[in-house]
Amino acid sequence: EKVLGYFINNAERMNYAEYLAAGYPIASGVIEGACRTVIKDRMERSGMRWVFAGAHAMMSLRSIDLSDLWDDFLRYRIEKEKLRLYPGIAANDDSMSIPLVA
């Protein structure tokens, strides 16, 4: 009864012909592929053990990298660290540059 209610209440979201015509994936393959690329390939390497906080942080960083957002993220983190370490100096003050390891 609960499952039938779900299908009745969400029928307008199940117009698969329309979604296919618009080019949207309707199968789970895209999500399964992303899980393998983002999660399994990194987290299940030989000898690795993870606690939740460490795994969450690693997946966040891996997602940023795989989305080609690493440079934007790095600039953001540097600005946040400047504010944290030097709260009296404006974040956009170019005289306070933090050198990165080459």
C-alpha positions in Angstrom: 0.0 0.0 0.0 2.8 2.4 0.9 4.7 1.6 -2.4 1.5 2.1 -4.4 0.9 5.4 -2.8 4.4 6.5 -3.7 3.9 5.7 -7.4 0.5 7.4 -7.4 1.8 10.5 -5.7 4.9 10.7 -7.9 3.6 9.6 -11.3 4.3 13.0 -12.9 8.0 12.5 -12.1 8.1 9.2 -14.0 7.6 10.4 -17.5 10.6 8.5 -18.9 9.9 9.1 -22.6 10.1 12.8 -21.9 13.3 12.5 -20.0 14.9 10.3 -22.7 13.8 12.8 -25.4 15.5 15.6 -23.4 18.7 13.5 -23.1 18.5 12.8 -19.4 19.8 9.5 -18.1 17.0 7.4 -16.5 19.1 4.4 -15.4 21.3 4.0 -12.4 24.4 3.4 -14.6 25.6 7.1 -14.4 25.3 7.2 -10.7 27.0 3.8 -10.3 29.8 4.9 -12.6 30.3 8.1 -10.5 30.4 6.0 -7.3 33.1 3.8 -8.7 35.1 6.8 -10.1 34.8 9.0 -7.0 34.5 6.6 -4.2 35.6 3.0 -4.9 38.8 3.8 -6.9 40.1 6.0 -4.0 38.7 4.5 -0.9 39.3 0.8 -1.5 43.0 0.8 -2.2 45.0 -1.9 -0.6 45.6 -1.5 3.1 43.4 1.6 3.5 41.2 2.1 6.5 39.0 5.1 7.0 37.1 6.8 9.8 33.9 8.6 8.7 35.4 12.1 9.1 38.5 11.3 7.1 36.6 9.5 4.4 34.1 12.4 4.1 37.0 14.9 3.8 38.8 12.8 1.2 35.6 12.4 -0.9 35.0 16.1 -0.8 38.5 16.9 -2.0 38.3 14.1 -4.7 35.0 15.5 -6.0 36.5 19.0 -6.2 39.4 17.6 -8.2 37.4 15.5 -10.5 35.1 18.5 -11.2 38.1 20.6 -12.3 37.5 23.0 -9.5 40.8 22.5 -7.7 42.3 25.9 -8.5 39.1 27.8 -7.4 39.0 25.7 -4.2 42.6 26.4 -3.5 42.1 30.2 -3.9 39.1 30.0 -1.6 41.0 28.1 1.0 43.9 30.5 0.9 41.6 33.4 1.4 39.9 31.7 4.3 43.2 30.9 6.0 44.3 34.5 5.6 41.2 35.6 7.4 41.7 33.0 10.1 45.4 33.7 10.6 45.4 37.5 10.1 41.9 38.7 11.0 42.9 42.4 11.0 44.1 42.4 7.4 41.7 42.5 4.4 41.5 39.2 2.6 42.2 40.9 -0.8 45.3 42.6 0.5 48.0 41.5 -2.0 50.8 42.5 0.3 49.9 39.4 2.4 50.6 36.6 0.0 51.1 33.1 1.3 53.8 31.3 -0.7 52.8 27.8 -1.9 55.3 25.0 -2.1 56.7 24.7 -5.6 
